[in-house]
Amino acid sequence: MSTEIELKLQLDAKNARKLAAHPLLAGIASQKQRLLNTYYDTPELTLRERRIAMRFRQKGWEWLLTVKSAEPASGGLAVRSEWEAAATPGHFDFTHVDAPELKGFLEAASERLEPVFTTDFRRQTWRVAHGESLIELALDRGHISSRERRETICEVELELLEGRVEDIFGLTRALQKHLHLHPAVASKAERGYKLFTNEPARPFKAKAATLDERLTPVEAFRGIALGCLEHFQRNEQGLLAGGEAEFIHQARVALRRLRSAIKLFAPVLPPEFVKAYGQTWQTLAGALGDARNWDVFLEETLPPIQALFPADRDLKRLRNEARQRARRARRSIVRLLAVREYPRLIVEFTAAVYALGDTLPLPLKKFAGERLTYHNRRARKLAEQHATLTPDDRHRMRIAFKKLRYTTEFFAPLLPPNRLAPYLAVLGRLQDELGLINDHVTAEMLIEEVLAKRPPGPIHGWMAGRHALLVKELPEALSAWLAQRRPTC
């Protein structure tokens, strides 16, 4: 078995043509070859379900059988286990796979394997010495095909042959000075499966953190931060396409979780890292928040108002203005993702996360316990005073509970599951209640902004009454949370 460490970058045809002329490749001989790959799976796609990719590759006159684990990539960087050996097409021999469980699974499935998609591309490669490392730079151009459907391949892969991961990022930054290169998280295999199943792009939700108490706090942060980044990147396509509101919501949640993680782990992170990246995402987060506010206003606030006051003269103006604002907010997001600084930020942040070292030796469980206690204490203090809270206080309480929920979810693998599930359920219901109040307050502000020159009408009265009702229902959710026994490390 070998471990493959590679960074994948998308580019367009214009930048692909310019790559060979890049100063870093001057004087370096390149090799060109055509690579034809056929990927196999069972009819139920059980390999895909287990995040395994298996292919036959024709490389000149040679055939290779390759098995890869399909760990997700973040910031374009993927670290995968790989087994490859000379093979005869259609003959499934997995003797080179030295992982017994995986080998047994593949052998048991071999009689049911069938082709699902192919990738056919031309690869031009350079071996580049950069920093203390030797890196293979590959330009792939061609297509993926399945069931008479086809998708273009135009990407750069940087594979670490020997040396340090940091040098892959260094080479990428040097290339980005002259070329527009965008970190990609989807492998050719992942794209091929989506083509095979004809799956449309769907909003991607946060995945549970995979922590082990043997990790250090910095190692735990690295996994959590890269998971948040993957969460965001996998919603990029929907954002750029101006798709459904859920893409915006999930991208916003991803950045909220990422910013919360940086603050949560700040005691064990270098101050310069926290300072540099704690606010870096704020502009993009603000644009996502603006779009999300208008989406909620259109999808959740306006429908009941329209049902109650169909003839109100302000309703049409509210709806039209909200739609225009929502479209402008979406265009703002697309513009931010299109600037050259955005893909550079993804690379810089990923590099900085991988470069983090442990400066404070502290058991992860101890650190998690301290942070959970801190956020629980802050939330509990506000909850116990809910009867006297001002609107601003309730907003601070919402933020406190949001941070507590993220903290609990991040450290969930370290907590007793029998207590965790009911606690998160109650905490989630409480956060939903607080979120409804916040959305309503935001909607009131939007209405005031749009109807600033109009005298108060029936809509204003209904909004005030609904706000009072939501606030009245809050104590029950708070009491349920206060009575819940919290999980501890």
C-alpha positions in Angstrom: 0.0 0.0 0.0 1.1 3.5 -0.7 -0.3 6.8 0.6 -1.2 9.3 -2.1 -1.1 13.0 -1.1 -2.3 15.3 -3.9 -3.9 18.7 -4.4 -6.5 19.0 -7.1 -7.1 22.3 -8.9 -9.6 23.2 -11.5 -8.8 25.5 -14.4 -10.3 26.6 -17.7 -9.0 25.9 -21.2 -7.3 29.3 -21.5 -5.3 28.8 -18.3 -4.5 25.2 -19.3 -2.9 26.4 -22.5 -0.8 28.9 -20.4 0.4 26.4 -17.9 3.3 25.0 -19.9 4.8 28.5 -20.2 4.8 29.1 -16.5 8.3 30.2 -15.3 8.4 27.4 -12.7 8.2 24.8 -15.5 10.8 26.5 -17.7 13.5 24.0 -18.7 11.7 21.0 -17.2 11.0 18.2 -19.7 7.4 16.9 -19.6 5.9 13.6 -20.5 2.6 13.1 -22.3 0.4 10.1 -22.3 -3.2 9.0 -22.8 -4.9 7.4 -19.8 -8.1 5.4 -20.3 -9.8 4.2 -17.1 -12.8 2.1 -16.5 -14.3 2.1 -13.0 -16.2 -0.9 -11.6 -18.8 -1.4 -8.9 -21.6 -3.7 -8.0 -25.2 -3.0 -9.3 -26.0 -1.6 -5.8 -22.8 0.6 -5.9 -21.5 -1.0 -2.7 -17.9 0.2 -3.4 -19.1 3.7 -3.6 -21.0 3.3 -0.3 -17.8 2.2 1.4 -15.9 5.1 -0.2 -13.7 2.8 -2.4 -12.8 3.4 -6.0 -11.6 0.5 -8.2 -10.5 0.9 -11.8 -8.6 -0.7 -14.7 -6.2 1.8 -16.3 -4.7 1.5 -19.7 -1.3 3.3 -19.7 0.3 2.8 -23.1 0.5 -1.0 -23.6 0.3 -1.6 -19.8 -2.8 -2.3 -17.8 -3.1 -1.6 -14.1 -5.6 -2.5 -11.4 -6.0 0.3 -8.8 -7.9 0.4 -5.6 -8.2 3.7 -3.7 -9.8 4.7 -0.5 -11.9 7.8 -1.1 -11.3 10.0 1.9 -12.9 13.5 1.3 -10.7 16.4 0.3 -10.6 19.8 1.9 -9.1 22.8 0.3 -8.4 20.5 -2.7 -5.9 18.4 -0.7 -6.6 14.6 -0.5 -4.7 12.0 1.4 -5.7 8.5 0.2 -4.5 5.0 0.5 -3.8 3.4 -2.8 -3.0 -0.2 -4.0 -1.9 -0.6 -7.7 -0.5 -3.6 -9.6 -0.1 -4.8 -13.2 -3.3 -6.6 -14.3 -5.3 -8.2 -17.1 -8.4 -6.3 -18.1 -11.5 -7.9 -16.6 -9.6 -10.2 -14.3 -10.1 -9.1 -10.7 -7.0 -10.1 -8.7 -6.7 -8.3 -5.4 -3.6 -10.1 -4.0 -1.7 -6.8 -3.9 -4.3 -5.3 -1.4 -2.6 -5.7 2.0 -5.6 -4.6 4.0 -7.3 -7.9 4.9 -10.8 -6.6 5.5 -10.8 -4.6 2.3 -9.3 -7.4 0.3 -11.9 -9.8 1.6 -14.7 -7.4 0.7 -13.4 -6.9 -2.8 -12.9 -10.6 -3.4 -16.5 -11.3 -2.2 -17.8 -8.7 -4.6 -15.7 -9.5 -7.6 -18.2 -11.7 -9.4 -20.8 -8.9 -9.4 -18.5 -6.1 -10.5 -19.5 -4.3 -13.7 -18.3 -1.1 -15.4 -20.1 2.1 -14.3 -18.1 4.9 -16.0 -14.9 5.7 -17.9 -12.4 8.6 -17.8 -10.4 9.3 -21.0 -7.9 12.0 -20.8 -4.4 13.1 -21.9 -2.0 13.8 -19.1 1.1 16.0 -19.4 3.4 15.7 -16.3 6.4 17.6 -15.0 8.6 16.7 -12.0 9.2 19.9 -10.1 11.7 20.4 -7.3 10.1 22.9 -4.9 11.3 23.8 -1.4 12.5 20.5 0.1 10.2 18.3 -2.0 9.8 16.6 -5.3 6.3 17.2 -6.7 4.6 15.7 -9.8 2.5 18.3 -11.6 0.0 16.8 -13.9 -2.3 18.5 -16.4 -5.3 16.4 -17.3 -7.6 17.2 -20.2 -10.3 15.0 -21.5 -13.7 13.7 -20.4 -15.7 11.5 -18.1 -18.5 9.4 -19.8 -21.3 7.2 -18.6 -24.6 6.1 -20.1 -24.1 8.5 -23.1 -23.5 11.4 -20.8 -20.3 13.3 -20.8 -18.5 15.8 -18.6 -15.2 17.7 -19.3 -12.0 17.1 -17.4 -9.6 20.1 -17.2 -7.6 20.0 -14.0 -4.2 20.1 -12.4 -3.0 17.6 -9.8 0.0 18.1 -7.6 1.2 14.9 -6.1 3.9 14.8 -3.4 6.5 12.3 -4.4 8.8 13.0 -1.6 9.2 15.8 1.0 6.8 18.0 2.9 3.1 18.7 2.4 3.8 22.4 3.0 5.7 22.5 -0.3 2.6 21.4 -2.3 0.9 24.6 -1.0 4.0 26.6 -1.7 4.0 25.5 -5.4 0.3 26.1 -5.7 0.7 29.7 -4.4 3.5 30.3 -6.9 1.3 28.9 -9.8 -1.7 31.0 -8.7 0.4 34.2 -9.2 0.1 33.7 -12.9 -2.9 31.3 -13.4 -6.4 31.1 -12.1 -6.5 27.8 -10.3 -9.4 26.8 -8.1 -9.1 24.1 -5.4 -11.4 21.2 -6.1 -12.8 18.6 -3.7 -14.5 16.2 -6.1 -12.3 13.4 -7.5 -12.7 12.0 -11.0 -14.3 9.0 -9.4 -16.8 11.1 -7.5 -17.7 13.0 -10.6 -18.1 9.8 -12.6 -20.5 8.3 -10.1 -22.7 11.4 -10.2 -22.7 11.2 -14.0 -23.6 7.5 -13.8 -26.5 8.1 -11.4 -27.4 11.4 -13.1 -27.6 13.1 -9.7 -28.3 16.8 -9.7 -26.2 19.0 -7.3 -27.7 18.8 -3.9 -27.1 21.0 -0.8 -24.4 19.4 1.3 -24.8 19.2 5.1 -22.2 19.1 7.8 -20.8 15.7 8.6 -20.2 14.6 12.2 -16.7 15.2 13.5 -14.5 12.1 13.7 -12.4 12.6 16.9 -10.3 10.3 19.0 -9.3 11.1 22.5 -5.7 10.3 21.6 -5.6 13.3 19.4 -4.2 16.6 20.6 -6.5 19.7 20.7 -4.6 21.1 17.6 -5.1 17.8 15.7 -8.7 17.8 16.6 -9.1 21.4 15.4 -7.4 20.5 12.1 -10.0 17.8 11.4 -12.9 20.0 12.4 -11.7 23.0 10.4 -11.1 21.0 7.3 -14.5 19.4 7.7 -16.1 22.9 7.8 -14.1 23.9 4.7 -15.3 20.8 2.9 -18.9 21.6 4.0 -18.6 25.0 2.4 -16.8 23.9 -0.8 -19.3 21.2 -1.6 -22.0 23.9 -1.7 -20.0 26.1 -4.1 -21.6 24.7 -7.2 -25.1 25.5 -6.0 -24.0 29.0 -4.9 -22.5 29.8 -8.3 -25.5 28.5 -10.1 -27.8 30.7 -8.1 -29.6 27.6 -6.9 -32.1 26.9 -4.2 -32.0 28.6 -0.8 -30.7 25.6 1.0 -27.3 25.9 -0.7 -27.0 29.4 0.8 -28.1 28.2 4.2 -25.6 25.3 4.3 -22.8 27.5 3.1 -23.6 30.0 5.8 -23.7 27.3 8.4 -20.4 26.0 7.2 -18.7 29.4 7.7 -20.4 29.9 11.1 -19.1 26.5 12.2 -15.7 27.3 10.9 -15.5 30.7 12.7 -16.9 29.1 15.9 -14.2 26.4 15.7 -11.5 29.0 15.4 -12.8 30.8 18.5 -13.4 27.6 20.4 -9.8 26.3 19.9 -8.2 29.8 20.2 -6.5 28.9 23.5 -4.4 26.3 21.8 -3.9 28.1 18.5 -1.2 30.6 17.6 -2.5 34.2 18.1 -1.4 35.2 14.6 -3.5 32.3 13.1 -6.6 33.4 15.1 -6.1 37.0 14.2 -5.5 36.2 10.5 -8.4 33.8 10.0 -10.9 34.7 12.7 -12.2 37.6 10.6 -11.1 36.5 7.1 -14.4 34.9 6.2 -16.5 37.8 7.5 -17.2 39.5 4.1 -18.4 36.2 2.5 -20.4 35.3 5.7 -22.1 38.7 5.6 -23.1 38.2 2.0 -24.5 34.8 2.7 -26.3 36.1 5.8 -27.9 38.9 3.7 -29.1 36.4 1.1 -30.4 34.0 3.7 -32.4 36.8 5.5 -34.2 37.6 2.3 -34.8 33.9 1.5 -36.4 33.4 5.0 -38.4 36.5 4.5 -39.8 35.3 1.2 -40.3 31.6 2.1 -41.4 31.8 5.7 -42.5 35.3 6.7 -44.5 36.5 3.8 -46.7 33.5 3.0 -48.8 33.7 6.3 -49.0 37.5 5.8 -50.3 37.0 2.3 -52.8 34.5 3.4 -54.2 36.9 6.1 -54.0 40.2 4.2 -54.3 39.3 0.4 -55.6 42.7 -0.4 -53.1 44.8 1.6 -51.6 47.4 -0.7 -48.1 47.1 0.9 -47.9 43.3 0.2 -47.0 43.5 -3.5 -44.4 46.1 -2.8 -42.9 44.0 0.0 -42.8 40.8 -2.2 -41.3 42.6 -5.2 -38.7 44.4 -3.2 -37.7 41.2 -1.3 -37.3 39.3 -4.6 -35.0 42.0 -6.0 -33.0 42.2 -2.8 -32.6 38.4 -2.8 -31.4 38.4 -6.4 -28.9 41.1 -5.7 -27.6 39.2 -2.6 -27.1 36.1 -4.8 -25.2 38.1 -7.4 -23.0 39.5 -4.6 -22.1 36.0 -3.5 -21.2 34.9 -7.0 -19.0 38.0 -7.4 -17.1 37.2 -4.2 -16.5 33.6 -5.3 -15.3 34.8 -8.7 -12.5 37.1 -7.4 -9.0 35.7 -7.7 -8.4 36.1 -4.0 -11.0 33.5 -3.1 -9.2 30.4 -4.4 -6.0 31.8 -3.0 -7.7 32.1 0.4 -8.8 28.5 0.3 -5.2 27.4 -0.4 -3.7 29.7 2.2 -6.1 28.6 4.9 -5.7 24.9 4.2 -1.9 25.4 4.2 -2.0 27.3 7.5 -4.2 24.6 9.1 -1.8 21.8 8.1 1.2 23.8 9.3 -0.2 24.2 12.9 1.9 22.7 15.5 1.2 21.7 19.1 2.6 24.3 21.6 0.4 23.4 24.6 0.4 19.7 25.6 -3.1 19.1 26.9 -5.3 16.0 26.8 -8.1 16.4 24.3 -10.8 15.3 26.8 -9.6 17.8 29.4 -9.6 20.6 26.8 -13.1 19.6 25.6 -14.4 19.4 29.1 -13.2 22.9 29.9 -14.6 24.4 26.7 -18.0 22.7 27.1 -18.2 23.9 30.7 -17.3 27.4 29.7 -20.0 27.6 27.0 -22.6 25.8 29.1 -22.1 28.2 32.0 -22.5 31.3 29.7 -25.7 29.9 28.2 -27.2 28.7 31.6 -26.6 32.2 33.2 -28.7 33.8 30.5 -31.3 31.1 30.5 -31.9 31.4 34.2 -32.5 35.2 33.7 -34.8 34.9 30.7 -37.7 36.6 32.4 -35.8 39.9 32.6 -33.9 39.7 29.3 -34.1 42.6 26.9 -34.2 41.9 23.1 -30.5 42.5 22.9 -30.0 40.0 25.7 -32.1 37.4 23.9 -29.9 37.9 20.9 -26.8 37.3 23.0 -28.5 34.2 24.5 -29.2 32.9 21.0 -25.5 33.3 20.1 -24.5 31.6 23.3 -26.7 28.6 22.6 -25.5 28.4 19.0 -21.9 28.2 20.2 -22.8 25.7 22.8 -24.5 23.5 20.2 -21.5 23.7 17.8 -19.1 22.9 20.7 -21.2 19.9 21.7 -21.4 18.6 18.1 -17.7 19.1 17.6 -16.8 17.1 20.7 -19.7 14.6 20.3 -17.4 11.6 19.7 -15.9 12.1 23.2 -19.3 12.3 25.0 -21.5 9.4 26.3 -24.0 8.7 23.5 -26.8 7.8 26.0 -26.8 11.4 27.3 -25.7 13.1 24.1 -28.8 12.2 21.9 -31.5 13.6 24.3 -29.4 16.6 25.2 -28.8 17.6 21.5 -32.5 17.1 20.8 -33.6 19.5 23.6 -30.8 21.9 22.7 -31.8 21.8 19.0 -35.4 22.6 19.8 -34.3 25.5 22.0 -32.1 26.8 19.3 -34.9 26.5 16.8 -37.1 28.7 19.1 -34.4 31.3 19.4 -33.8 31.2 15.7 -37.5 31.8 15.0 -37.4 34.9 17.2 -34.3 36.2 15.6 -35.7 35.6 12.1 -38.9 37.5 13.1 -36.9 40.4 14.5 -34.9 40.5 11.2 -38.1 40.4 9.2 -39.5 43.3 11.2 -36.4 45.3 10.4 -36.7 44.4 6.7 -40.3 45.5 6.6 -39.4 48.8 8.3 -36.7 49.3 5.8 -38.9 48.6 2.8 -42.0 50.5 4.1 -40.1 53.3 5.8 -42.3 56.0 4.4 -45.6 54.2 5.0 -47.7 54.6 8.1 -48.1 51.4 10.2 -50.8 49.1 8.9 -52.2 45.6 9.6 -49.0 43.9 8.7 -47.1 45.8 11.4 -49.7 44.8 13.9 -49.6 41.1 13.0 -45.8 41.1 13.2 -45.9 42.6 16.6 -48.4 40.1 17.8 -46.5 37.1 16.4 -43.3 38.4 18.1 -45.0 38.5 21.4 -46.3 34.9 20.9 -42.9 33.6 20.0 -41.3 35.2 23.1 -44.1 33.8 25.3 -43.3 30.2 24.1 -39.6 30.5 24.8 -39.7 29.8 28.6 -40.9 26.3 28.1 -38.0 25.4 25.8 -35.6 27.0 28.2 -37.0 25.1 31.1 -36.7 21.8 29.2 -33.0 22.5 28.5 -32.3 23.6 32.1 -33.8 20.4 33.3 -31.7 18.3 30.9 -28.6 16.5 32.3 -25.7 17.6 30.1 -23.2 15.1 28.8 -19.6 15.4 30.2 -16.3 14.1 29.0 
